[in-house]
Amino acid sequence: MKNMHTNGNNGSQTTPIIEISDLKVHYGDKSALNGISFDVYKNEILGIIGPAQSGKTTLLKVINRTLEFTSQTSIEGSVKLDGVDISTIGDVYGLRRRIGMVLPLPVGLPLSIYDNVAFAPRTAGVRAKSELNEIVERCLQQAALWDEVKDRLDTLGTKLSGGQQQRLTIARALSHQPEILCLDEFSIAVDPVTTMRIEDVLDTLRTEMTILLVTNLVQQAKRLADRTAFMLNGDLVEIDTTDVIFSDNPANQATYDYVNGNFG
């Protein structure tokens, strides 16, 4: 039986794409995740909310294995992608192509707008100019940036405004054709109008991929997410349909207090 947020999508709670089991992460002696377990379903938007130092970013970094760049970390438990423990996957770069990541602050490559988006396809072996043109246009269209930059694709991506650079970062992530897109507080560096434009983009992309949306804006999760997870001090306090999390009767009082601004 499907049980989804009223926004609706094609996601099914019978088809987990990610399975997280008793996940624990330490930075040296400091615990960041305290043994959390939950599934992420195919073609859903999962909102992940909670105050600073809750473990939200750590969770995303574990899922796409970029936590390995951080020294003195230890990981216990398991994260499975399509039933395969990601720690056993030898082709880490291939894994990261399947799981795209958009960081809080846009990080543009020191290349033209075109080459920013074409970089990953070229690395994957795409050489035909017509195919690259098609990929670049499609990804910029998906990121709601094409109309603003189509006449200046040879301009340095770093010359764009902050909001445009963030959308370029999304276009670059989409160029990998990821199965999963992780967004870590993308709204931090962009204005409200651009935020709403990106939200419209995400609403469209939900039919093509699974989206994990870490957000410091609880109303953003309410607008977009099919389900929402509330994290606090490294614990998964509650995960449920977004309607339940934002209702007057979530399972945990701390959830109610957080989404209603009583702390954070």
N, C-alpha and C positions, 0 to 999 in steps of 0.2 A: 504493500500500500504506500502510495506517495503521500508525503506530509511536508508541504513546502510553504514558504512565506507567500503572502498574497501577491507579491510582485510576480511570482510564477516564473518557471523556466522549464527546461527539459531534464533537469537533474532528477535522479532517482535515489531514494534512500535505501535501495537494495543493491546499489553498485558502488562500493567504495573504490576510489582510485588511490587514496592514501590511507594506510592503517598505522596509527601511532599507538605503541604499547609500552607502558611504564617507562616513558622517556625521562631520563634524568641527565642534567648537564651541570657541570661545575666549572667555574673559572678559578683555578687554584683551589683554595679552601672555601670559596663562596659558591653557594648553590644558586643556580639560575632557573632550573626547572626541577620540580620535586616529584617526578614520577607521574606524568600525565598520560592519559590514554583517550583516544577518540578516533573516529574515522572521518575522512573528507569524501564527499560523494561526487561522482562524475557530473560535470556541468552545473554545479552549484556555485553561488557566491557565498563563501563563508566569511562573515565578519569576525574579526578578533579584536576585542576591546579590553581596556584595563589601564590603570595608571602607569606612570613610568616605573621601570624596574620590575615589571610583571613577568618578563620572559618572552614577550611577544616577538621581538626581533630575533632573539636567540632561536625561537622555534622555526622561523622562516629560514635562518641560516643553516640549521640542521637539515631541513627538508631539501635544500638544494646544495648541501655539502660545501657551503662557503665558510662554515665555522672552522673548517680545517685550516684556514688561513690565520686563525687566532691561536697564539701560543698558550700553553698551560691550560688546555681545556680537556675535559673528559666527558664522554658520552656513554650512557648505559641505556638499556632498553632497545627498542627497534622502531624503525620507520620503514614501511613497505610501500613500494610503488607498483601498482598492478600485481601485488602478491610477492614481489621480489624485494628482499631486504636491501636498501640502498647502499649499505656499507659493503656489500659484496659486489657491487657494480664496478668493474675495472675501468670503464670508459667514463671518467668523471665529467669530462667536457661534453660528452653525449648526454649525460644526465642533466647537466645544466642547460643544454639546449631544450630539453623536454620540460624543464622547470625554469621559466623566465623570472627574473627579479628586477623590480623597479625600486630604487632606493629613495629615501626621503628628499635628498637634494639631487637635482639632475646632474649627472656626470657625463658630459658629452665628450666623444673622442675628438681630438684636434684635427678633424677632417671636415669636408663639406657635408652639407645636409644629406646629399645623395649618398656619399660614401659612408656616413654613419649608419644608414639603413642597409646599404649593400654589403657592409663589412662581413657580417655573419654568413650570408649566402655565398659570398666569394670564398670564404674560408671553407665552406662545405662543398666547394667545387663547382658552383654555378659560374659559368663564364660568358654565356650568351647575353649580349647587351639587351636584346628584346626581353629576355626572361628577367634580367635584373631590373629593367625599367618597370616591368609589370609588378615585381615584388615591392619595389620602392613606392610606387604609386599606391598599391593596395594597402601597405602598412601605414603610410602617411594619411590615407583616407580613413583607415580604421582609428587612427589616433587623432582624428579631427584637426589635422594640420595641413593637409594637402592644399586647400584653397589659399592658405596664407603664404605658402612657400614654393608653389609649383613653378613660379617664374624666376626663382633664384636658388635653385637646387645646388649651384656651385658655391654658394655662400658658406662660410664656416659655421658649423652648428653652434659654436660657442658665441657667435654674434647675435643669436636669437634672444628674445626676452626670457625671463625665468620660466614663465608659464609655457612658452613655446618649447624651451629646452626640455621641460618635463614631458611634454607630449612627444618630443623627438626620442626621448629615452624609452617611452612606451612603444613607439614605432620600431625602435631598434630591438626591443625585447620581442615584439611580435614577428620580426623578421626571421626568428628561429623557428617559427610555427610551433610554439610551445603547447603542450597538453595542459600545463598548469601555469598560471601567471600569479606570482607573489608580488603584492604591492605593500610597501612599508611606509605608511604615513605620507603618501604622495602629495597631500594637500599642504604640507608645511611651507613649501616655497612658492606656492601659487595663490593667485587672488581668487575670490569667491566665484567670479564668472568663469574663470578657467576650470576651477574645481567642478562646477556643474557640467561643463562641457566634457570633462574627463569622465564624470559619472555617467553621462549619456553614452559615452564610448563603452564603458564597462557593462552597462545594461545591454548593449548590443552584442558584446563579445561573449556573454554568458551562454549563448547557444553554441559556441565553438570550442570553449575550453572551460576548465575549472579555475576559479579565481579565489585566492586567499587574500583578504583585504584587512591588513592591520591598520587601524585608524584611531587617531586621537579625537575624532569627532564622532560622538556616539550617534548623532542624528544621521550621519553618513551611513553607518551600519544599518540604521533603521530604514533608510531609504532604499538601500541596495541589496542587503544580504537576505538570502533565503533562510540561513541559520546564523546564529551569533554565539560566539564563545566568549565568556568573561573570564579573564585571568587576573590573578592578584598574588603578588609576592611569589611567583614561580609555581603557583597552583592553578589548575583548571577548576574554577569555582562552579561553573555551570555552562552547559552547551545545550541549546534547544532552538526551536524555530524562533525567528526574530520576533514574531508576534507575541510569543510567550515571554521572551527575555524582556521585552518592553511593555509588558502588561503590568497590572497592579499586583499580580500574583506569580512572580518567578519563584523558582524553588528555593532560592537563597536570599535572605534579607540584604546581604552585601550587594548582590546584583541590583536589586531595586534601588538601593541607596546610590550606587554608582551611576546608573543610567539616569537617575533623577538629579544628579549634580550635588548630592549630599556630601560627597568627598571625591578626591581625585587630584 
